């Protein structure tokens, strides 16, 4: 089976939008300011973006609040063609622990993470439908530690379930991850040393 090139698929969508002269509304799930940096720089040329911060996995709450503040501050500082809005979802750690139940000892990057992807992406899809967005996607694929195939598989299924197109992506391509590190340094962004949940914190 040929492996899909999600970056090429994304470029085809962006090329079509550029030809049509449209600026659709994108609901972008973000896990943190550093991961969003390149994605926002890249996609804000084509979309009117609302960053949706829904991350019930982040532990402890002080860490969650620190990341929220950093995300909002970065959006305000980043010069972009199309204005970026911010929307914070509820902080519901109990939902993450329920999703992770029985997989607490699974290593980072496995089935527990896939459940976490789905939890956050489904909330994004629901919000995208409720608020009339044209597309939804996530910054998560920019990380070399995140499984882009699984993220896009979940996103495509949720697109069918909720009737909002999912923007396929693998943002680490085209030196996206490298650019996120450069932007983090340029803006002095807080870069955490673990993914966010209590289990990844233990592993780190």
N, C-alpha and C positions, 0 to 999 in steps of 0.2 A: 504494500500500500504506500502510495506517494505521500510524503509528509506535506501538509498544507503550509503555504507561505502566508502567514497572517499579515505581515507587513505589506506584501503586495496587494492583498485583498483590501487593506485599509487605504492604500494609495489609489486604488481604483475608485473607491467611494469618494475620496477627497477630490480626485480629478473630475468626477462627474459633478460634484457640488460646485467646483470652481467654474466649470463650463456653464452650468445653469445659473450662476450668479446668486445662489441661495446661501443664507446663513441660518441653518437649522439650529434648534435648541438641543443641547446635549446635557444630560445629567451624568456627571462624572463622579463615580465613587472614588474617594481618596482615602488612603490609609495613613498618610503623613505628608507634611510639606516637602521633604526631600524627594519622595517618590513622585509627587505631583509636579515638581518643578519643570522637568523637560516636557512632560505630557501637556501641561498648560501652555508652555512656550510654543509647542508644536501645533496643538489643535485649536488654539485661540485664533489662528489665522482663518479658520474655516467654520467655526461654531460660536454661537453664543452659549457659554458654558456656565452651568451652576455646579459648583463642587458640593457633593453630598458627603458629609462626614458621618458615616454610620459604622462604628467599630466597637461592638460590645465585647470583643475579645481582649481589648487592651486592659492590662493590669499593671499596677494598681490604679485607682481613680486619679491620683495625682499625676500619673504618667499620661493618662487619657486627657486630662485638662491641659497639660503642658503641650501636648501635640495639637489639640484644638486651637489653642492660642497661637501657636507657631503657624498653623495652616492659614488662619485668618490674616495674620500679619503679613505673610508672604503674598497672599492674593492682593492685598492693598498696595504692595510695593512693586509688583511685577508689571512692567509696561507691556500692554497688549493692544492688538487691533480692536478686538471686540471685548466689551466689558465682561468681567467674571463675577458671578454672585456666589454667595456661600449659604449653605443650608446644613444645619446640624441636626442629625437624627437623635433619638433618645439613647441614653447610655443604659443598656440592659444586659449587664454581665451574666445574669441568670439565664438568658437565652443562649449565650455562648456555652456555658457550662452544661446546659441541657443537651446541646448539639454535640458536645465533646464526650458525653457520658459513654463509658465503656472503652474509650480510645485514649485515655489519659497518658498511657505509657507508649503510645505509638510515636516513633521518631518524627521530628520536624520534617515536613514535606510530604507526609503520607496521608492516610485517610482522614485523620482528624482535621488537617488543614483543608482538605477538600470539602468537608462539612462546613467549615468556617467560610470558605469561599462562597458556598451556596447561601448560607445565612445572610451574608452581607449583600450579595448580588440580588437575592430575591427581594430584600427590602428596597434596594435601588430600583428594581423593575417595577415594584408596586408603586413607588413614589413617582417614577417616570410616567406610568399610566395615569395616576391620579392627577398629576399636574400638567399633562398634555405635552410632554417632551417628545421630540422627534427621534431621539436615539438615547441609549444609555450604554455605559461601559465603565471600566475600572482602571485605576493606575497600577494595580497589582502585578501585571505582567512585566513591568519594568525591572523587577527584581530577578537576579539570576537564581534565586532560591525558590521562585514561584513557578508553578507548572502552567505555562501558557496554553498548552493543549487542553488541559482540564478547565481552565478559566473560560476559554472560548466555547468548549462543549457545554458548560453550565449556562453561559450567557445565551447561547443559541436556543437552548431548551426553554429558558425563561422568556426569551423573545416570543416564542410560540405560545407560551402559557399566558402572557400578559399583553400581547399585541403591540409591543414597542420594539423596533429593530435594535439589535445589539451590534455595537461597533466592534468588530473583531480586531484584535491587536496583539502585537508582541513588542511592546515598547522598548525592550532592551536592544532590539535591532537598530541598525544605523547609528550605533554608538550612543543609543538613548541612555543607557545606564551610566556611561562615562560622562555624558553631558549633565546628567542629574547630579553627579558628584561635583562637577565644575560649578554648576549653579548654586549648589549647597555651600560651597566655599565662597563664592562671590557674594552671596546674601547672608553668610554667617548663620546658616540654618542649623538648628539642633538635630543631629543625627543620632538616633538611639542605637544601642548595640544589641538589640534583640527585636524580633518581629513585633511582639506586643503582648502575647498572652503569657499566663503564668508558667505554662509548660516550656515555651521557647525561652523564657527568662531563666529557667532552671538549666536548660541545655547550654545557654551562653555562658 
